[in-house]
């Protein structure tokens, strides 16, 4: 692991930590001062967009659904985009628009979605594609205000509701919680850990018009790297490790525990991190030295591993997003789309 990666991982661990040592508190104060500057910039930028001083492109031909969050990663934006695509593509000519960051997510989406386009300039993407598609799902777009979305969906997880909300770099929040009032729909993921009424009470004080839905992940499949399907029971009596280079690795580890697995080693890397052949070789040998012959990863992490023969068995755990009252959610979205494009 490079020095740069170690520093990044140390910072992520610091930002997500709730209690700090004495030296950590001093560093937190420094980061908090920087976060006040960041917060001021966010507020000024949003003010300019809210007053139409900064312009946003509004498509007359297509309906735009924005999917985003107020933290830096790990809430489930990409699975939600895929879920919406599968629900709505049967009724509308649908495409997913991405900013292009995170090649693992791009590969994952392209495997399950026939119409996905990536560019930092998603305004031009819409202009070039709006004659061919009448519905765009814009991934990671809550802060991308150059596009006028017809429906804003924000997805949050339990960790965002269980701690003080400090902005980057003091913590992992990109915007204050009060800014969810810009959203039309809030989806709360990993909701099994939190009380629904408490969340509703908090959110409605800030954004009384937002509609709230609750979601969770369910285990969907278990495959090897070649796509061969296995029963979950194959891992029940194995010594195994878990690898995660995603935004919220704890969510993956918690899900493993939920289905009865207790990895002896939990290996974390920064989001989107691709292991080099040397790094993987060292990791693999360390596992073998501990008599661990099986490694379980997420579908995204499948693309983080280098090509080549593996000495250990690698299993890919597939999950699906399950949204409560999903029929009502899709019905409401469909009505809004039809009202614009019909």
N, C-alpha and C positions, 0 to 999 in steps of 0.2 A: 504494500500500500504506500503510495507516494506521500510526501510531507503535506502537499496541498490537500489531499483527500483526508488525511488525519486531522488537519486544521478545520476543514469543513465539517467533519463528523463531530469534532469537539464543540464547534459552534452550535450545530443543530442540537446536540445534547444539552448545551447550556440554555439555548433559547426555549427548549421544551421543558426544562426543569422548573419545578414549582418553588422549591426551597434552595437557597444558595448559602454557601459558606461565607465567612467574613470577607475573604478576598473576592469571592463570587458576587457579593453584594456591591462591592466597590465597582466591579466591572459592569454590573447591572445598571448602576446609577449612570455610568458613562454611556452605555447603550441607550438607556432611557432618555437621556438628553438628546441623543441623535434621533430617537424615535419621535420626539416632539417636533423636530425640524421636518422629518418625513411626514408626520401627521398634518403639519401646516401646508405642505406641498399638495398632499392629497385633497385637503379641504379647498384650496385655491383652485385646483384643477376641476374638481366636481362643481364648484361654484360657476366656473366659466361654462361648463357644459349645461348646467341647470338653467343658466340665463341665455343660452344659445349664443354666447360669445364665441365659443368653439362650436363648429358645426358638426352634425352627425348625418351620415348618409341614410336616407329612408327609402327603401325599395318599394316601388309601386306595383311590382309584378309578383313579388314573393313574400312569404311570411317568414319572419326570423325569430327563432327561439334561442335565447342566450342561456348558456349553462355555465355557471361559475361559482366562486366561493369568496370568502373574505380572508382566507388563510392561504399559506403558500402551497400546500399539497396535502394529499391523503384523505380527502373527503369522499371521493368517488365520482369525480366529474366524468371521466372517460366511460366507466360502466353505465352511468346515467345517459350519456349521449347515445351509446349503443342500444340501450333499452328503449329510448325514445324513437330511435331510428326503426327498430324492429316493430314497434307498435304503430308507427305512423306511415311507414313506407308503403304499406298496402293500400293506403287511401290517397297519398299524395306523392308527387315526384320529389324525393327527399335526398339531400346531400348533407354530409357533415363537413364543416369547415374548421380547420385547425391552424394554429400559428406556426406549426412546424417543429416546435421544440419537443424533444423526447422521442427519439426514433423507435424506442420500444413500444410506446403507445401507438405510434403511427403504424407499425407492423401489425399490432394486435387489432387495431380498428380495420385496417385493410383486409385482414383475414375474414372478418365478420361483416364487412360493409362494402358494397360494390361501388359506392359513390362517396369518396372522401378526397378532399383537396386541402393542400397545406400551403400557407404563405404568411409571412409577417404582415403583409398588406391585405387583410381580409375584405376591405372595402372594394378593392379591385376584383377580388375573387367573386364577390356578389355581383358587381357590375358585369363581369364577363359571363357569369353563369345563370343570371336571373331569367333569361329567356328559355332556358332548358329545364330549370327546376322551379317549383313553386313553394318549396319549403326548405329552409336552411336551419340546421342545428349548429350553432356557433359555440365550439368548445372553448372553455376557459376565457369567457368574454365579459364577465361582470365589470371588469376594469377597462375593457376595450370599448370606449364610448364613441369612437369614430363611426361605429355602426349603430343605427337606431333599431333596437330590437322591439318586436311587437309583443314579446312575452319574455320576462326575465325570471329565470329559475336559479335560485341559490341553494346549494347543498352544503350542509354542515354536519359535523360529527360530534360525538359526546364530549370529546376533549375540549372543543371550543366553548361548551357550556359549563365546563367544570373548572375553569380557571379565570384569573384576571386577564382582561384583554388589553395587552400592550402591543403596539405596532412594531414592525421591523425597525431596527435590529434587536430591540429588547425582548421581543417574542416573535411568534410566527404569523401574526395577523397583518394583512395587507390593508385593511380598512377597519374602522370602528364598527362595533355591532349595530349601532344606530343606523348605519347606511343600508341595512337590509330593507329599509322602507322603500328603496328604489325597486325592490323585487316584487313580482306578482305572486310567486310561489316559493315557499321554503320547504325543502325536503331535509328532514333530520335523519341522518344515517347512524348506524350503530346504536339505535334507540333503546335496546334492551337494558343498557346500563343506566338510563336516566328516566325520570318520571315525566310522563307526557304533560300532565297538567302544569307542572312547574315550568316546562319549556313554553307552553302556550301562554301562560301568564306573563312571562318575561318578554316574549316576542310581541304580544298584542299591545303591551305598554309602549313599545317602540314603533311598531308597524301594524296598526289595527286592521288594515285592509289586506294584509298578506294572507294567503291560504297555506295552511301547514299540513304536510303529509309526513308520515314516518316510514322509515325503510330499514332494512337490514340485509346482510349477506347470508346466503345459504350455500352450502357446498353442493356443487353441481356435477363434478366429475373428477376422476383421477386418471392421468395418462402418463406415459413415458415421453421422452423427447421425440420419438417417432410417431406418436399419436395412438399407440396401442392403449386400449382402455382396461383399467383394473378396478376390482372391487376395493373399497376402502379397507376392508379387513386384511388386505395384504400387508398393511403397515402396522397392524395391531401389536405384533410381537417382535417388531424390529427395533434395533437401536438406530435412531435417526436424528438428523440435524435439520434445521430449517434455515433457509436463506431468503433474505428480503432486501431489495434495493428499490424500495417504493416509498411514497410519501409518508405513510403511516404504518410502519412494520408491525407495531403492537396489535393493530387490528387483525392482521394475518395470523400472528401468534395466538391471539385470543380465540380465533376461529378454529385453529388446530386443536386447542385445548377443548373446545366445545364438542368436537367430534371424537374426542377420546385419545388424542395424541399428545404426548409430552416430550418434545424434542430435548435431547440432552445438551445440545448446543444450539443457540440462536444467533445467527450471523447477520449483522446489519451492515449495510453500506448506504451511502447517500442515494437519493432518488435518481433514477436513470443511469446509475453507475454501471459501466461495462467492465467486467473482469478481464484482465489480460491473461494470456495463456500461462504466464509465470505465476500470477496471483492465484489463478484457479488451481494450478498444480500444487502450490503450497497448501492451499485450503484443503484440497483432496487428500494430500498426504497426512495432514494434521488429523483429519477425520479417520483415516485408516489406522493411524497410530492410536487413536482412542477406540478402535474396534467398532467404528460407525461406518456402515456400508451403504446407507441410504440417506439421500438428501431430498427434501421436499421444498418446492419453490412455487411462486405464483405464475400465472400465465405471462405477466409482464417480465418476470425474472428469467423466463425461458430465453429471452433475447439478450439477457445480460451475460450469459455464459459463452465462453469461446467455443468455436467449432472444434471437432476432433473427438477421438475415442475417450470415453470416460471409464475410470477404474471402479467407480461406485455407481449404484443405481440412483437415477434421478427421476423423481416423480413430480408432475405438474398438477397442482390442485386448482381445479376450475371452480369458480363461484358465480352465482347469479344474484342480481339485485332484486329483492322482493319489496315492493311498495304496497303499503296498506291502502285500501280504497283505490286501487289502480284503475278500475273501470271508470270511476267518477273523474279521476284526474285526466284520463285520456278523452273522456267525453267533453269535459270543459275545454281542453286544449283544441279538440277538433272543432267545436263550435266557434272558437275565436278565429281559427284558420279559415273556416268557411265564410265567416263574416267579412273577411278581407278579400279573399281571392275568388269567391264565387260571383 
